[in-house]
Amino acid sequence: MSSLSRMRSLMAASRGESGQATVETAVLVSALLVGAGSIMFFLPDMLAAFTIYIQGFYLVLGYPIG
């Protein structure tokens, strides 16, 4: 096998891997964007629920018992 044909086969293999890397990067970036969007959508509700949870502790600790 000549070095030229060997180089061509290596270049052909690397083209497929480059495309795979591009697709993987696009999938990761889109997943991060969707995740960030969903966090921004649900964050106010989660913080409101956490605030109510903490206020329950203060309510119970403020009872005039003891």
PDB file with SEQRES, HELIX, SHEET and CRYST1 records, atoms N, CA, C and O in Angstrom:
SEQRES   1 A   66  MET SER SER LEU SER ARG MET ARG SER LEU MET ALA ALA          
SEQRES   2 A   66  SER ARG GLY GLU SER GLY GLN ALA THR VAL GLU THR ALA          
SEQRES   3 A   66  VAL LEU VAL SER ALA LEU LEU VAL GLY ALA GLY SER ILE          
SEQRES   4 A   66  MET PHE PHE LEU PRO ASP MET LEU ALA ALA PHE THR ILE          
SEQRES   5 A   66  TYR ILE GLN GLY PHE TYR LEU VAL LEU GLY TYR PRO ILE          
SEQRES   6 A   66  GLY                                                          
HELIX    1 AA1 SER A    3  LEU A   61  1                                  59    
CRYST1    1.000    1.000    1.000  90.00  90.00  90.00 P 1           1          
ATOM      1  N   MET A   1       0.861  -1.173   0.000  1.00  0.00           N  
ATOM      2  CA  MET A   1       0.000   0.000   0.000  1.00  0.00           C  
ATOM      3  C   MET A   1       0.904   1.231   0.000  1.00  0.00           C  
ATOM      4  O   MET A   1       1.791   1.367   0.842  1.00  0.00           O  
ATOM      5  N   SER A   2       0.670   2.094  -0.928  1.00  0.00           N  
ATOM      6  CA  SER A   2       1.508   3.289  -1.019  1.00  0.00           C  
ATOM      7  C   SER A   2       1.091   4.299   0.043  1.00  0.00           C  
ATOM      8  O   SER A   2      -0.010   4.240   0.590  1.00  0.00           O  
ATOM      9  N   SER A   3       1.989   5.209   0.311  1.00  0.00           N  
ATOM     10  CA  SER A   3       1.708   6.199   1.350  1.00  0.00           C  
ATOM     11  C   SER A   3       0.587   7.139   0.932  1.00  0.00           C  
ATOM     12  O   SER A   3      -0.136   7.651   1.787  1.00  0.00           O  
ATOM     13  N   LEU A   4       0.428   7.379  -0.382  1.00  0.00           N  
ATOM     14  CA  LEU A   4      -0.635   8.262  -0.853  1.00  0.00           C  
ATOM     15  C   LEU A   4      -2.007   7.634  -0.613  1.00  0.00           C  
ATOM     16  O   LEU A   4      -2.923   8.318  -0.157  1.00  0.00           O  
ATOM     17  N   SER A   5      -2.158   6.375  -0.905  1.00  0.00           N  
ATOM     18  CA  SER A   5      -3.448   5.721  -0.683  1.00  0.00           C  
ATOM     19  C   SER A   5      -3.736   5.601   0.816  1.00  0.00           C  
ATOM     20  O   SER A   5      -4.886   5.701   1.242  1.00  0.00           O  
ATOM     21  N   ARG A   6      -2.688   5.387   1.606  1.00  0.00           N  
ATOM     22  CA  ARG A   6      -2.873   5.316   3.044  1.00  0.00           C  
ATOM     23  C   ARG A   6      -3.340   6.673   3.582  1.00  0.00           C  
ATOM     24  O   ARG A   6      -4.214   6.731   4.447  1.00  0.00           O  
ATOM     25  N   MET A   7      -2.764   7.751   3.077  1.00  0.00           N  
ATOM     26  CA  MET A   7      -3.142   9.093   3.514  1.00  0.00           C  
ATOM     27  C   MET A   7      -4.586   9.400   3.107  1.00  0.00           C  
ATOM     28  O   MET A   7      -5.334  10.021   3.863  1.00  0.00           O  
ATOM     29  N   ARG A   8      -4.969   8.959   1.908  1.00  0.00           N  
ATOM     30  CA  ARG A   8      -6.356   9.184   1.469  1.00  0.00           C  
ATOM     31  C   ARG A   8      -7.343   8.451   2.360  1.00  0.00           C  
ATOM     32  O   ARG A   8      -8.391   8.996   2.708  1.00  0.00           O  
ATOM     33  N   SER A   9      -7.018   7.221   2.729  1.00  0.00           N  
ATOM     34  CA  SER A   9      -7.931   6.473   3.593  1.00  0.00           C  
ATOM     35  C   SER A   9      -8.027   7.116   4.976  1.00  0.00           C  
ATOM     36  O   SER A   9      -9.105   7.141   5.570  1.00  0.00           O  
ATOM     37  N   LEU A  10      -6.919   7.633   5.492  1.00  0.00           N  
ATOM     38  CA  LEU A  10      -6.960   8.325   6.782  1.00  0.00           C  
ATOM     39  C   LEU A  10      -7.768   9.610   6.702  1.00  0.00           C  
ATOM     40  O   LEU A  10      -8.505   9.933   7.633  1.00  0.00           O  
ATOM     41  N   MET A  11      -7.641  10.342   5.613  1.00  0.00           N  
ATOM     42  CA  MET A  11      -8.405  11.581   5.445  1.00  0.00           C  
ATOM     43  C   MET A  11      -9.889  11.288   5.317  1.00  0.00           C  
ATOM     44  O   MET A  11     -10.717  12.040   5.831  1.00  0.00           O  
ATOM     45  N   ALA A  12     -10.231  10.205   4.637  1.00  0.00           N  
ATOM     46  CA  ALA A  12     -11.643   9.841   4.500  1.00  0.00           C  
ATOM     47  C   ALA A  12     -12.226   9.470   5.856  1.00  0.00           C  
ATOM     48  O   ALA A  12     -13.375   9.806   6.143  1.00  0.00           O  
ATOM     49  N   ALA A  13     -11.462   8.789   6.687  1.00  0.00           N  
ATOM     50  CA  ALA A  13     -11.944   8.417   8.015  1.00  0.00           C  
ATOM     51  C   ALA A  13     -12.102   9.646   8.895  1.00  0.00           C  
ATOM     52  O   ALA A  13     -13.046   9.720   9.682  1.00  0.00           O  
ATOM     53  N   SER A  14     -11.205  10.604   8.778  1.00  0.00           N  
ATOM     54  CA  SER A  14     -11.289  11.792   9.634  1.00  0.00           C  
ATOM     55  C   SER A  14     -12.456  12.685   9.251  1.00  0.00           C  
ATOM     56  O   SER A  14     -12.980  13.406  10.101  1.00  0.00           O  
ATOM     57  N   ARG A  15     -12.873  12.654   7.999  1.00  0.00           N  
ATOM     58  CA  ARG A  15     -14.034  13.474   7.599  1.00  0.00           C  
ATOM     59  C   ARG A  15     -15.293  13.025   8.323  1.00  0.00           C  
ATOM     60  O   ARG A  15     -16.086  13.863   8.752  1.00  0.00           O  
ATOM     61  N   GLY A  16     -15.489  11.738   8.464  1.00  0.00           N  
ATOM     62  CA  GLY A  16     -16.662  11.239   9.176  1.00  0.00           C  
ATOM     63  C   GLY A  16     -16.632  11.593  10.645  1.00  0.00           C  
ATOM     64  O   GLY A  16     -17.665  11.919  11.231  1.00  0.00           O  
ATOM     65  N   GLU A  17     -15.451  11.532  11.248  1.00  0.00           N  
ATOM     66  CA  GLU A  17     -15.337  11.876  12.662  1.00  0.00           C  
ATOM     67  C   GLU A  17     -15.565  13.361  12.881  1.00  0.00           C  
ATOM     68  O   GLU A  17     -16.110  13.753  13.913  1.00  0.00           O  
ATOM     69  N   SER A  18     -15.164  14.189  11.943  1.00  0.00           N  
ATOM     70  CA  SER A  18     -15.384  15.622  12.066  1.00  0.00           C  
ATOM     71  C   SER A  18     -16.878  15.936  12.025  1.00  0.00           C  
ATOM     72  O   SER A  18     -17.360  16.786  12.773  1.00  0.00           O  
ATOM     73  N   GLY A  19     -17.596  15.258  11.163  1.00  0.00           N  
ATOM     74  CA  GLY A  19     -19.046  15.445  11.103  1.00  0.00           C  
ATOM     75  C   GLY A  19     -19.724  14.981  12.376  1.00  0.00           C  
ATOM     76  O   GLY A  19     -20.681  15.601  12.840  1.00  0.00           O  
ATOM     77  N   GLN A  20     -19.226  13.888  12.940  1.00  0.00           N  
ATOM     78  CA  GLN A  20     -19.797  13.380  14.181  1.00  0.00           C  
ATOM     79  C   GLN A  20     -19.556  14.375  15.317  1.00  0.00           C  
ATOM     80  O   GLN A  20     -20.443  14.603  16.140  1.00  0.00           O  
ATOM     81  N   ALA A  21     -18.380  14.957  15.365  1.00  0.00           N  
ATOM     82  CA  ALA A  21     -18.083  15.940  16.404  1.00  0.00           C  
ATOM     83  C   ALA A  21     -18.982  17.167  16.266  1.00  0.00           C  
ATOM     84  O   ALA A  21     -19.424  17.732  17.267  1.00  0.00           O  
ATOM     85  N   THR A  22     -19.248  17.571  15.041  1.00  0.00           N  
ATOM     86  CA  THR A  22     -20.130  18.718  14.816  1.00  0.00           C  
ATOM     87  C   THR A  22     -21.539  18.418  15.298  1.00  0.00           C  
ATOM     88  O   THR A  22     -22.176  19.261  15.931  1.00  0.00           O  
ATOM     89  N   VAL A  23     -22.021  17.232  15.004  1.00  0.00           N  
ATOM     90  CA  VAL A  23     -23.371  16.847  15.438  1.00  0.00           C  
ATOM     91  C   VAL A  23     -23.427  16.753  16.956  1.00  0.00           C  
ATOM     92  O   VAL A  23     -24.389  17.216  17.568  1.00  0.00           O  
ATOM     93  N   GLU A  24     -22.411  16.161  17.570  1.00  0.00           N  
ATOM     94  CA  GLU A  24     -22.407  16.055  19.029  1.00  0.00           C  
ATOM     95  C   GLU A  24     -22.386  17.434  19.682  1.00  0.00           C  
ATOM     96  O   GLU A  24     -23.069  17.657  20.681  1.00  0.00           O  
ATOM     97  N   THR A  25     -21.617  18.349  19.132  1.00  0.00           N  
ATOM     98  CA  THR A  25     -21.568  19.703  19.677  1.00  0.00           C  
ATOM     99  C   THR A  25     -22.922  20.391  19.536  1.00  0.00           C  
ATOM    100  O   THR A  25     -23.373  21.073  20.455  1.00  0.00           O  
ATOM    101  N   ALA A  26     -23.561  20.215  18.403  1.00  0.00           N  
ATOM    102  CA  ALA A  26     -24.873  20.826  18.190  1.00  0.00           C  
ATOM    103  C   ALA A  26     -25.905  20.261  19.151  1.00  0.00           C  
ATOM    104  O   ALA A  26     -26.748  21.002  19.657  1.00  0.00           O  
ATOM    105  N   VAL A  27     -25.852  18.968  19.407  1.00  0.00           N  
ATOM    106  CA  VAL A  27     -26.798  18.349  20.344  1.00  0.00           C  
ATOM    107  C   VAL A  27     -26.552  18.862  21.761  1.00  0.00           C  
ATOM    108  O   VAL A  27     -27.502  19.169  22.482  1.00  0.00           O  
ATOM    109  N   LEU A  28     -25.291  18.958  22.163  1.00  0.00           N  
ATOM    110  CA  LEU A  28     -24.987  19.451  23.507  1.00  0.00           C  
ATOM    111  C   LEU A  28     -25.396  20.908  23.695  1.00  0.00           C  
ATOM    112  O   LEU A  28     -25.942  21.272  24.737  1.00  0.00           O  
ATOM    113  N   VAL A  29     -25.135  21.737  22.696  1.00  0.00           N  
ATOM    114  CA  VAL A  29     -25.504  23.152  22.801  1.00  0.00           C  
ATOM    115  C   VAL A  29     -27.021  23.306  22.856  1.00  0.00           C  
ATOM    116  O   VAL A  29     -27.533  24.109  23.636  1.00  0.00           O  
ATOM    117  N   SER A  30     -27.741  22.547  22.041  1.00  0.00           N  
ATOM    118  CA  SER A  30     -29.201  22.650  22.066  1.00  0.00           C  
ATOM    119  C   SER A  30     -29.758  22.144  23.393  1.00  0.00           C  
ATOM    120  O   SER A  30     -30.726  22.706  23.905  1.00  0.00           O  
ATOM    121  N   ALA A  31     -29.164  21.088  23.960  1.00  0.00           N  
ATOM    122  CA  ALA A  31     -29.626  20.601  25.262  1.00  0.00           C  
ATOM    123  C   ALA A  31     -29.379  21.639  26.348  1.00  0.00           C  
ATOM    124  O   ALA A  31     -30.218  21.829  27.229  1.00  0.00           O  
ATOM    125  N   LEU A  32     -28.233  22.313  26.292  1.00  0.00           N  
ATOM    126  CA  LEU A  32     -27.958  23.360  27.276  1.00  0.00           C  
ATOM    127  C   LEU A  32     -28.924  24.529  27.140  1.00  0.00           C  
ATOM    128  O   LEU A  32     -29.371  25.084  28.143  1.00  0.00           O  
ATOM    129  N   LEU A  33     -29.244  24.900  25.919  1.00  0.00           N  
ATOM    130  CA  LEU A  33     -30.182  26.011  25.719  1.00  0.00           C  
ATOM    131  C   LEU A  33     -31.581  25.651  26.206  1.00  0.00           C  
ATOM    132  O   LEU A  33     -32.249  26.472  26.836  1.00  0.00           O  
ATOM    133  N   VAL A  34     -32.024  24.442  25.922  1.00  0.00           N  
ATOM    134  CA  VAL A  34     -33.350  24.010  26.383  1.00  0.00           C  
ATOM    135  C   VAL A  34     -33.365  23.926  27.904  1.00  0.00           C  
ATOM    136  O   VAL A  34     -34.344  24.320  28.537  1.00  0.00           O  
ATOM    137  N   GLY A  35     -32.285  23.413  28.495  1.00  0.00           N  
ATOM    138  CA  GLY A  35     -32.210  23.330  29.953  1.00  0.00           C  
ATOM    139  C   GLY A  35     -32.226  24.695  30.604  1.00  0.00           C  
ATOM    140  O   GLY A  35     -32.906  24.898  31.610  1.00  0.00           O  
ATOM    141  N   ALA A  36     -31.480  25.638  30.035  1.00  0.00           N  
ATOM    142  CA  ALA A  36     -31.459  26.993  30.592  1.00  0.00           C  
ATOM    143  C   ALA A  36     -32.830  27.654  30.446  1.00  0.00           C  
ATOM    144  O   ALA A  36     -33.276  28.358  31.352  1.00  0.00           O  
ATOM    145  N   GLY A  37     -33.485  27.436  29.339  1.00  0.00           N  
ATOM    146  CA  GLY A  37     -34.815  28.002  29.141  1.00  0.00           C  
ATOM    147  C   GLY A  37     -35.835  27.434  30.111  1.00  0.00           C  
ATOM    148  O   GLY A  37     -36.688  28.161  30.622  1.00  0.00           O  
ATOM    149  N   SER A  38     -35.747  26.125  30.366  1.00  0.00           N  
ATOM    150  CA  SER A  38     -36.704  25.521  31.290  1.00  0.00           C  
ATOM    151  C   SER A  38     -36.447  25.968  32.720  1.00  0.00           C  
ATOM    152  O   SER A  38     -37.388  26.142  33.495  1.00  0.00           O  
ATOM    153  N   ILE A  39     -35.172  26.159  33.080  1.00  0.00           N  
ATOM    154  CA  ILE A  39     -34.862  26.646  34.429  1.00  0.00           C  
ATOM    155  C   ILE A  39     -35.396  28.063  34.598  1.00  0.00           C  
ATOM    156  O   ILE A  39     -35.949  28.395  35.646  1.00  0.00           O  
ATOM    157  N   MET A  40     -35.236  28.898  33.580  1.00  0.00           N  
ATOM    158  CA  MET A  40     -35.732  30.266  33.674  1.00  0.00           C  
ATOM    159  C   MET A  40     -37.257  30.296  33.747  1.00  0.00           C  
ATOM    160  O   MET A  40     -37.832  31.217  34.327  1.00  0.00           O  
ATOM    161  N   PHE A  41     -37.904  29.305  33.168  1.00  0.00           N  
ATOM    162  CA  PHE A  41     -39.366  29.262  33.183  1.00  0.00           C  
ATOM    163  C   PHE A  41     -39.886  28.793  34.540  1.00  0.00           C  
ATOM    164  O   PHE A  41     -40.865  29.340  35.047  1.00  0.00           O  
ATOM    165  N   PHE A  42     -39.236  27.776  35.140  1.00  0.00           N  
ATOM    166  CA  PHE A  42     -39.730  27.184  36.383  1.00  0.00           C  
ATOM    167  C   PHE A  42     -39.105  27.761  37.642  1.00  0.00           C  
ATOM    168  O   PHE A  42     -39.594  27.485  38.738  1.00  0.00           O  
ATOM    169  N   LEU A  43     -38.051  28.545  37.530  1.00  0.00           N  
ATOM    170  CA  LEU A  43     -37.349  29.048  38.709  1.00  0.00           C  
ATOM    171  C   LEU A  43     -38.225  29.901  39.621  1.00  0.00           C  
ATOM    172  O   LEU A  43     -38.168  29.706  40.836  1.00  0.00           O  
ATOM    173  N   PRO A  44     -39.024  30.826  39.119  1.00  0.00           N  
ATOM    174  CA  PRO A  44     -39.870  31.611  40.049  1.00  0.00           C  
ATOM    175  C   PRO A  44     -40.833  30.739  40.853  1.00  0.00           C  
ATOM    176  O   PRO A  44     -41.064  30.997  42.035  1.00  0.00           O  
ATOM    177  N   ASP A  45     -41.388  29.721  40.228  1.00  0.00           N  
ATOM    178  CA  ASP A  45     -42.303  28.829  40.956  1.00  0.00           C  
ATOM    179  C   ASP A  45     -41.561  28.013  42.009  1.00  0.00           C  
ATOM    180  O   ASP A  45     -42.069  27.804  43.111  1.00  0.00           O  
ATOM    181  N   MET A  46     -40.362  27.555  41.667  1.00  0.00           N  
ATOM    182  CA  MET A  46     -39.575  26.784  42.637  1.00  0.00           C  
ATOM    183  C   MET A  46     -39.171  27.648  43.823  1.00  0.00           C  
ATOM    184  O   MET A  46     -39.206  27.190  44.964  1.00  0.00           O  
ATOM    185  N   LEU A  47     -38.790  28.888  43.564  1.00  0.00           N  
ATOM    186  CA  LEU A  47     -38.424  29.783  44.657  1.00  0.00           C  
ATOM    187  C   LEU A  47     -39.630  30.130  45.528  1.00  0.00           C  
ATOM    188  O   LEU A  47     -39.498  30.257  46.745  1.00  0.00           O  
ATOM    189  N   ALA A  48     -40.795  30.283  44.917  1.00  0.00           N  
ATOM    190  CA  ALA A  48     -42.001  30.563  45.694  1.00  0.00           C  
ATOM    191  C   ALA A  48     -42.350  29.377  46.593  1.00  0.00           C  
ATOM    192  O   ALA A  48     -42.727  29.567  47.750  1.00  0.00           O  
ATOM    193  N   ALA A  49     -42.226  28.165  46.073  1.00  0.00           N  
ATOM    194  CA  ALA A  49     -42.505  26.983  46.889  1.00  0.00           C  
ATOM    195  C   ALA A  49     -41.495  26.858  48.025  1.00  0.00           C  
ATOM    196  O   ALA A  49     -41.871  26.509  49.144  1.00  0.00           O  
ATOM    197  N   PHE A  50     -40.232  27.135  47.760  1.00  0.00           N  
ATOM    198  CA  PHE A  50     -39.208  27.077  48.805  1.00  0.00           C  
ATOM    199  C   PHE A  50     -39.455  28.132  49.874  1.00  0.00           C  
ATOM    200  O   PHE A  50     -39.242  27.872  51.059  1.00  0.00           O  
ATOM    201  N   THR A  51     -39.897  29.308  49.475  1.00  0.00           N  
ATOM    202  CA  THR A  51     -40.211  30.373  50.436  1.00  0.00           C  
ATOM    203  C   THR A  51     -41.359  29.956  51.344  1.00  0.00           C  
ATOM    204  O   THR A  51     -41.311  30.194  52.551  1.00  0.00           O  
ATOM    205  N   ILE A  52     -42.374  29.346  50.788  1.00  0.00           N  
ATOM    206  CA  ILE A  52     -43.506  28.872  51.601  1.00  0.00           C  
ATOM    207  C   ILE A  52     -43.042  27.789  52.570  1.00  0.00           C  
ATOM    208  O   ILE A  52     -43.488  27.752  53.717  1.00  0.00           O  
ATOM    209  N   TYR A  53     -42.161  26.917  52.123  1.00  0.00           N  
ATOM    210  CA  TYR A  53     -41.614  25.850  52.965  1.00  0.00           C  
ATOM    211  C   TYR A  53     -40.861  26.434  54.155  1.00  0.00           C  
ATOM    212  O   TYR A  53     -41.049  25.990  55.288  1.00  0.00           O  
ATOM    213  N   ILE A  54     -40.023  27.411  53.908  1.00  0.00           N  
ATOM    214  CA  ILE A  54     -39.243  28.036  54.987  1.00  0.00           C  
ATOM    215  C   ILE A  54     -40.155  28.828  55.920  1.00  0.00           C  
ATOM    216  O   ILE A  54     -39.947  28.822  57.133  1.00  0.00           O  
ATOM    217  N   GLN A  55     -41.158  29.507  55.376  1.00  0.00           N  
ATOM    218  CA  GLN A  55     -42.085  30.265  56.219  1.00  0.00           C  
ATOM    219  C   GLN A  55     -42.857  29.339  57.151  1.00  0.00           C  
ATOM    220  O   GLN A  55     -43.251  29.749  58.243  1.00  0.00           O  
ATOM    221  N   GLY A  56     -43.076  28.098  56.733  1.00  0.00           N  
ATOM    222  CA  GLY A  56     -43.727  27.123  57.612  1.00  0.00           C  
ATOM    223  C   GLY A  56     -42.887  26.828  58.842  1.00  0.00           C  
ATOM    224  O   GLY A  56     -43.427  26.688  59.939  1.00  0.00           O  
ATOM    225  N   PHE A  57     -41.574  26.732  58.676  1.00  0.00           N  
ATOM    226  CA  PHE A  57     -40.705  26.523  59.831  1.00  0.00           C  
ATOM    227  C   PHE A  57     -40.780  27.704  60.793  1.00  0.00           C  
ATOM    228  O   PHE A  57     -40.885  27.519  62.006  1.00  0.00           O  
ATOM    229  N   TYR A  58     -40.725  28.912  60.251  1.00  0.00           N  
ATOM    230  CA  TYR A  58     -40.794  30.092  61.122  1.00  0.00           C  
ATOM    231  C   TYR A  58     -42.138  30.177  61.834  1.00  0.00           C  
ATOM    232  O   TYR A  58     -42.208  30.628  62.977  1.00  0.00           O  
ATOM    233  N   LEU A  59     -43.192  29.752  61.174  1.00  0.00           N  
ATOM    234  CA  LEU A  59     -44.517  29.766  61.785  1.00  0.00           C  
ATOM    235  C   LEU A  59     -44.549  28.811  62.972  1.00  0.00           C  
ATOM    236  O   LEU A  59     -45.012  29.175  64.053  1.00  0.00           O  
ATOM    237  N   VAL A  60     -44.062  27.597  62.774  1.00  0.00           N  
ATOM    238  CA  VAL A  60     -44.078  26.592  63.856  1.00  0.00           C  
ATOM    239  C   VAL A  60     -43.144  27.005  64.990  1.00  0.00           C  
ATOM    240  O   VAL A  60     -43.484  26.838  66.162  1.00  0.00           O  
ATOM    241  N   LEU A  61     -41.974  27.540  64.655  1.00  0.00           N  
ATOM    242  CA  LEU A  61     -41.039  27.956  65.711  1.00  0.00           C  
ATOM    243  C   LEU A  61     -41.530  29.174  66.461  1.00  0.00           C  
ATOM    244  O   LEU A  61     -41.063  29.433  67.570  1.00  0.00           O  
ATOM    245  N   GLY A  62     -42.455  29.929  65.896  1.00  0.00           N  
ATOM    246  CA  GLY A  62     -42.966  31.115  66.560  1.00  0.00           C  
ATOM    247  C   GLY A  62     -44.175  30.849  67.447  1.00  0.00           C  
ATOM    248  O   GLY A  62     -44.703  31.778  68.058  1.00  0.00           O  
ATOM    249  N   TYR A  63     -44.628  29.589  67.532  1.00  0.00           N  
ATOM    250  CA  TYR A  63     -45.772  29.298  68.396  1.00  0.00           C  
ATOM    251  C   TYR A  63     -45.406  29.568  69.849  1.00  0.00           C  
ATOM    252  O   TYR A  63     -44.286  29.290  70.277  1.00  0.00           O  
ATOM    253  N   PRO A  64     -46.353  30.109  70.602  1.00  0.00           N  
ATOM    254  CA  PRO A  64     -46.065  30.401  72.034  1.00  0.00           C  
ATOM    255  C   PRO A  64     -46.230  29.156  72.892  1.00  0.00           C  
ATOM    256  O   PRO A  64     -47.077  29.114  73.785  1.00  0.00           O  
ATOM    257  N   ILE A  65     -45.432  28.161  72.620  1.00  0.00           N  
ATOM    258  CA  ILE A  65     -45.492  26.917  73.416  1.00  0.00           C  
ATOM    259  C   ILE A  65     -44.195  26.812  74.211  1.00  0.00           C  
ATOM    260  O   ILE A  65     -43.108  27.031  73.676  1.00  0.00           O  
ATOM    261  N   GLY A  66     -44.319  26.482  75.469  1.00  0.00           N  
ATOM    262  CA  GLY A  66     -43.120  26.211  76.243  1.00  0.00           C  
ATOM    263  C   GLY A  66     -42.826  27.291  77.165  1.00  0.00           C  
ATOM    264  O   GLY A  66     -41.841  27.224  77.900  1.00  0.00           O  
TER     265      GLY A  66                                                      
END                                                                             
